């Protein structure tokens, strides 16, 4: 969290940059945010293979132009209440510029202007019976989802459910989940929720199995 | 399920346990999904479109407020694609730069003061409403009235609007003879306008309207009208003003390239292969009068591919790369070149 003075200074800088006529403010903005924007571009581009410094420079330039374009609309909407959120926002702009650039290239390589298709949409195509298996799995996931809702206290149900699936389906660690907005727990807190949910859901499933097992053994005895 | 999901084992255990379990009535006191849940997304039924790159980035970088973040995460947990994208984004944005990446960062031109000053000069607008006081405004108004020109009344001149609109993305694969790199922007629905989502296009739309009301007939105004129509996804409306502009200024290679792009885009949209021939003729004329016109050569290669003239396309791509081997346009050129060569080697084409 920025101190009040820092926040005010940053807000003033952003407001001056939004006017787009203050060269000194724009220069200061670039000096201040260049390390985070450049690092984000480099790290994001790396996922798509080695990229030359020319391309990296172009993408960094595109990021600044996106931030400054449209009469500073993006900058006018920025409110500096939290310094790390502000840096996160400019990281997000750089991330999206790089992702969109390489995704467009990828789409072009695979059929010109064909829109990118969601991977979910193509799942189940190909192997025979795979679609049915996926449907079956989706039903099971829905059942687990219902159980997660049932074992969670009503007041934290939404948050607990997010934590459960972000860990088990999205594959984020407890630390990564704790860093996300709306979670509002420490890493330890997330671990504790995960442990509790897992135990409660497992116990609930086992309790659900009991009557059917009893009935089966009764049938066998008979 | 994601194969590299960090915690798939415990979930698999639950899934296998659950797979053997019969349906059972809900226990008393358990949470009963209400009306709000009935419309909610489930694992087999997503209601919201996948997240944009910006939304994924904002989530991963912790830039969103709790309410908006939670709404987006509700979708992420149900969507394999967005789950994977968020996981990758978290890993990418959350890690430190490697020593190799640090040396790339240090060697970037954009890390140098000269580059940054040039960027600022480019980003800086020539005038700002905010800093004008009444005296300045009155003085400027006098100048405007004195000149009486339409262009000066507009905050950004047509040329600058055109450059900015182009940088916001092009709705086709072809390249226009305008500065900078323009990414391909996905097409929107028929009849829609980018003016709804972009200030630049909104300003350009007003300028096009003013020029039409004024009955502008000079080549540069006609070019502005035509290219803006083209960038807004209306190739059919672009052809007439661009044809008139070419008639007014028959030796201008830029205008021929613009018109060729309009014809090629229309050929694709209307499935009229004969338009490709017309486009290629215009491009050949443009290259003849300006042999270094990169846009014309780039487009000629693409049109040849559309016409299945692969040898010619190869020739144009090689010619292009001799002129430009470093820009982002050259990446596209290399991709096309290698794809054609691959196909040729595989014997799929003559």
Interface residues (C-beta under 8 A of the other chain):
Chain A: X19 X20 X21 X22 X23 X26 X27 X30 X31 X34 X35 X38 X39 X40 X42 X43 X44 X46 X47 X52 X53 X54 X55 X56 X57 X58 X60 X61 X62 X64 X65 X68 X69 X70 X71 X73 X84 X85 X86 X87 X88 X89 X91 X92 X93 X94 X95 X96 X99 X100 X101 X103 X104 X105 X107 X108 X109 X112 X113 X115 X118 X119 X120 X123 X135 X137 X138 X139 X140 X141 X142 X143 X144 X145 X146 X149 X150 X152 X154 X157 X158 X159 X161 X162 X165 X166 X167 X168 X169 X170 X171 X172 X173 X176 X179 X180 X181 X182 X184 X198 X201 X202 X205 X206 X208 X209 X211 X212
Chain B: X1 X2 X4 X5 X6 X7 X8 X10 X11 X13 X14 X15 X17 X18 X19 X20 X21 X22 X24 X26 X27 X30 X31 X33 X42 X43 X44 X46 X50 X52 X53 X54 X56 X57 X58 X59 X60 X61 X62 X63 X64 X65 X66 X67 X68 X69 X70 X73 X74 X76 X77 X78 X79 X80 X81 X83 X84 X86 X87 X88 X89 X90 X92 X93 X94 X95 X97 X101 X104 X105 X107 X108 X109 X110 X111 X115 X116 X117 X119 X120 X121 X122 X123 X124 X125 X127 X128 X130 X131 X164 X167 X168 X172 X173 X181 X183 X184 X186 X187 X198 X199 X200 X326 X327 X328 X331 X332 X335 X339
